[in-house]
Amino acid sequence: MYNLQLLTILEKVMGKSYQLKNGEHAFYCPFCNHHKKKMQVNLETQKYHCWVCNEGGHKIGILLRKMGASKHIIKEVLQLLNDYIGYEKDKKETVHDVSLPKEYKPLYIKSDDVIYRNAMHYLRKRGIGLKEILRYSIGYCDYGVYSNRIIIPSYDEDGKLNYFIARDIFPNSNMKYKNPPMSKDTVVFELFINWNEPIVLVEGSFDAIAVRKNVIPLLGKFPSKSLVKKLVTKKVKKVYVALDTDAKKDSAKLVQFLMDHGIESYLLLMNEKDPAELGFENFWKRIKETEKSTFSDIVKGKLYG
């Protein structure tokens, strides 16, 4: 998300770029005005360098000042960089054990406990049965920090826990989701992903469970840095974006971002229903009916979302 925001701001000033194999972005150089994009900018390290006039440096803020960018743009970039550096520092300094809550109980083990019954009732209402409970190791907590919550673990490609979703089962809850003490910069449900096949991106974990096949929940509107890196390094060829109906503009931005990275992208029109409401069969029917997105689709999504 940080890289996407920074790239969007830079392209406002320097024009469209294209991504290189090393993760850097190539722009037209504003200093020598070479006819090819010879200015390379690394969004991670902030280093920039032109291979023609040798103009370079280590701070994107200084690059923008040299170009005469507006104070508003420079302030926006510096704020973004400060937020990111602060986040990375906090993440390094805060070490947590990546583990499920000690109160976690698997739902496949039957119980007469009232929370167990309410948890099963909640899942049935969402179309989730024993098959999904076993596949995703869904459990619950009847006491502790995550009491009255469904627990949905996520595992990486090596089978190690990398996150878990904690959803309250009661409708009058003030906090539907309670984030665990671990970074959201991960690939949720990565254990089930085949990177050689088309990927489906959805918002929430229940959407992903409904879609079933090769689907990754974003837990929001935009992919994590780790997910973007995976999509690029694994050379994913095709991605379907199926965010909820209230996120049309965000869906369009995400599709454009993927297309800019050379990934064939499809923007699904959800027509007032999210993937969980559509269900497995209707969702995949809509996948088959969806054509590859074009620039025109992106513009329409941004303007009329």
N, C-alpha and C positions, 0 to 999 in steps of 0.2 A: 504494500500500500504506500509506504514511504517513497519507494522508487517511482511508482506511478505518478504520485503527486509532484515530485521534483521534476520528472521528465515533462509533465504537462506544462509546468511553469517555464522550463527552459525552451520548449518548442514555441511558446508564445513570443519569445524574444528572438530565438535563433532560427526559427523555421523547423519544418519536419526533419526528423532524423531517421536513421535506420540502425538496428542493433547489429553489432559485430559478434563473432563467435566467442570472444573473450568477455562478453557481457557489457562492453563499453558501447557508447552511442556515437555515431559519426554525424557531424553537422558541417554545413558550409562555414568556412573560416571567416569571421567578421573583420579580420585584420588584413589578410592578403587577397580575399575575395576570389580564391581559386575556383575554377568551374566545377571541380569535384569536391565531395564532402571529405575534407582532409583533417578537420578538427575533431579529435576524439575526446570524449568526456566520460570519465568513470564516475557513476553515480554513488558508488560505495566509498571510494577514497577521496573524491572531489578533484582528483588530478585531471588536468586537461592539457592537450598538446596538439599543435598543428604540424603535420609532417612536411609542409611546404615552407612556411615562413619561420618555423621553430618557436612560435609564440606558445608559452605554456606556463603552468603554475600549479599550485596545490589547493586552491580555494575557489569554489564556484562563485562565491560572493565577489571576489576580486575580479574574476572574469566578467561578471555582469557590470561591475563598476567601469571597467575598461571599455566596455561596449556602450556605456552611456544609458544603461537601463534605468527606468524610473525608480525613485526611492521606494515606492509602494511594492514593486516587484522584488527589489533587493531585500526589503524588510520581510516580505513573505517567505522568501527562500531561507534567510537567516533564521527565522522563527522555526521553520520546518526542520532545518538541520539541527538546531539546538534541541528541539523536542526529541528528534531521533537519537542524538548522541546521549541525551539524558536517559532515554528509554533503554538504550543498550547498556549504559553504565549501571542502571538499576537492576537490569536483568542479570548482569554478571555478578553484582554484589549480593543479590538475593538468591540463595540456593535452597531449593526445596526437594524433598524426596518425591519422585514421580511414582505415586502409588494410589490405589483406590482407597476410599475412606475405610477406616478400620471397622465401621459399622455396616459396610456393604454386605448384602445377602442376595444370592442369585434367585431370580424369580422362578426358575425351573424346579426349585425345591418347594413343594407345597407347604402351606402354613395356614393355621386358623387365625393368625394375627390380623387385626382389623386393618392395619396399614398394607399388609400383603393383599388383602381382598380389594381394597381401594385402588392399589397400584394396578392389579390385574384388570379391574373394571375400567380404569383410565386408558390402559393400552387397548383393550377391546374396542372402546369407543373410537380409537384412532386406527382401527383396522389391523392391529398388531397382535399376532397369536404366538403360540409356542414355538413355531418354526423360526420366527424372527427373534424371539427371546433367546433361543439357543445360539443362533448365528451370531448375534451381537453381544452375547453374554450380559443381557440386560438384568439389572438387579434393582434393589431399593434399599433405603435406610429408614428404620422406624424410630431411631433416636440419634442424638448427636448433632453436629453442625449441619448435616444434610438430611435431617429428619423429614419425613413426609415427601421424599423426592425419589423419582425414578433415576437410576444411575446407568448411563450408557457409555461403556468404555470404548476408547479408540486405540488401535495398535498400529505401529509402524510396519514397514515391509519385513522387518526381522521378528515381528511378533512381540515387540516391547511396547508397554503402555506409553502413549505420548500425550493423552488428554482424556478427559471424561466429561460428559454432559450431565448436569444435575437439574432435573425439571420437576417443579412442584406439582403434585397430583391433585391439588385442591384449587377450585376456581377463584376463591377469594384471596389468594396469595398476593402479597405486596411485591414479591420478587419471584417471577416465574422461573428464571434461571439463576443459579448461583455458580459463578466461575470458580474452578479449582485453582489452587496455588501453583500453577504451571503456565508456561508461555502458550499463547494462542498461535504463535508463529510455528505452525506445524501443518501436517497433511492429515486431516481427520479421515479415519477409516482406510488408511493407506494399505493395510494388510490385504484388502479385497481388490486392489487396483491392478489392472493390467495396462501398463503404459503404452503398449503397442496397439491398443484398441481405442476407439473414440471414448472421450471422457465427458461425463455429464456433471455440470456444476449447479448446485442448488443452494438455498439459503440455510436451511436447518437440518438437524439430524433426522427428524421424522419424515421430512421430504426425501432424504436419502434412503431411508429404510423402505419407503413406498416405491421408489424407483428401482432399488435392488442392484442393478447391474452397472458396474464401473462408474459409480457416482461418488462425488466428494462434496460434503456440506461445507460451505464457507464460514458458517457461524456469523454471517453478516452479509454485506453487499459486495465486498471485494476480497480477492484471494490474498492469503498471507504471503510474505516474502519467500518462505520455504516452498510453497505451492508453485509460485511463479517460476522459481528456480528449477523445480522438478519438471514442469511443463516444457521449459526451454531445453534443459539438459537431456531429458528423455526423448526429445524431438517428437513430441505429441503432434500428430497431424490434424486431428479433428476434435473440436470441443463444442458441446451443446450447452448454452446458457439458459437456465430455467429458473430465474428468480421470481419471487412473488409478484403479484399484479401491481402492488404499490411501489415497485422499484423499476419501472420501465426505463427511466433515464439512467439509473445505475447500471442496468443490464446493457444498455446501448454503449455506455462508456467502457464497460468490461469487454464487450465484443470488439470494440475498436482497439482496445489495448492488446487483445489477443491477436487480432489481424495484423497489427503493427509488428508483432513478434513472429509473423509468418505462419500463424496457426489458422487453419481453415475453421471458421467459426459460424455457428448457427444460433440465431436468437429466436427462442420459442415464445410464441404469443400464448400466454396462459389464460386469457379470456376470463378474468375474475376468479380463477381457481388456481391454487398452488398445487405442486406435484402430489402432496399428501392427499388433497381432496380429490384430485383426478383419479388416483389409484394406478396400479401397475399397468394394466392393459390399455387404458385410455391414454396414459402418458406416452407409452411406446408407440401407440398409433399416431400420436401427434408428432413424435420424433420423425417417423417415416414421411409425414406430410410436410415437414419443414425444409425449406430450401436454404442454400448457403446465403449468408448475409452479405449485403453489398454496402457501399458507402451511403447510398440512398436510404437504406434501412436504418443505418446509424443516425443519419440526420433526422429522419422521421421519429425515431425513438427518443432523441433528445428534445425535439420540438414539441411532440405531442404526448410525451410520457406523463 
